[in-house]
C-alpha cells in the first residue's frame, strides 16, 4: 500500500454522528471483492438523488470538495456492520485521512489496514476544524504523521495519538502481506532447518 507521511489538502466537513458503514457504502456494492471503483458508491444514499443524479447539497458533490483528501466527521464514525468495503470506498474516492472524535473499532482497524490514517481529536477541536473546512477550497489542512500533528488553515496545530505499530506501517507503506515478506529470509531459513532435521516432512518429488 502507499506510504503516508504528510498530507495537505482540502477537508470535506461531514458533521454527522453515527455514520454507519451502510451509509458509507450500501449493500449493492458488496458483490465485488475488488477495491477499485468503489469510490463512485461512497455515501450513495446522501450523494445521489432517486433518479441517480448528483445531490447538489451533499458536500462531496460541491465543487470545493470534489477532490478532498481529508474528511472531518462526527462522533462514532464507521459504526454498524464490519464491511471492509467501507474503508475501500473512502480510499478509492481519494480520501486518505478521516478526523473525528471517535470511530467504530472494526472500521478503525480496517482503515489502517488499507492505508488510511484515522485521527481522534476532542469534540471542541473537531467543531473548530469543521468550521474552517466550511471555507472550501481556500482552506488547506496539513497532516504530518511523523510529528503526529494536524495544522488547520488558521495555523493552529493539533496533536494526535497513534499506536506505534500502525504509525510504522503507514510511514513505510506496509500492509499485512508486506509485513510478512519482511520476514521472508527468516521463514525460508526456518523451513530449510525443519526440512533438514525432519526429512520425512519433505514432500516427495
C-alpha positions, 0 to 999 in steps of 0.5 A: 500500500502507499506510504503516508507521511504528510498530507495537505489538502482540502477537508470535506466537513461531514458533521454527522454522528453515527455514520454507519458503514451502510451509509458509507457504502450500501449493500449493492456494492458488496458483490465485488471483492475488488477495491477499485471503483468503489469510490463512485458508491461512497455515501450513495444514499446522501450523494445521489438523488432517486433518479441517480443524479448528483445531490447538489447539497451533499458536500462531496458533490460541491465543487470545493470538495470534489477532490478532498483528501481529508474528511472531518466527521462526527462522533462514532464514525464507521459504526454498524456492520464490519464491511471492509468495503467501507474503508475501500470506498473512502480510499478509492474516492481519494480520501486518505485521512478521516478526523473525528472524535471517535470511530467504530473499532472494526472500521478503525482497524480496517482503515489502517489496514488499507492505508488510511490514517484515522485521527481522534481529536476532542469534540471542541477541536473537531467543531473548530476544524469543521468550521474552517473546512466550511471555507472550501477550497481556500482552506488547506489542512496539513497532516504530518504523521511523523510529528503526529500533528494536524495544522488547520488553515488558521495555523493552529496545530493539533496533536494526535495519538497513534499506536506505534505499530500502525504509525510504522506501517503507514510511514513505510507503506506496509500492509499485512502481506508486506509485513510478512515478506519482511520476514521472508529470509527468516521463514525460508531459513526456518523451513530449510532447518525443519526440512533438514532435521525432519526429512520425512516432512519433505514432500516427495518429488 
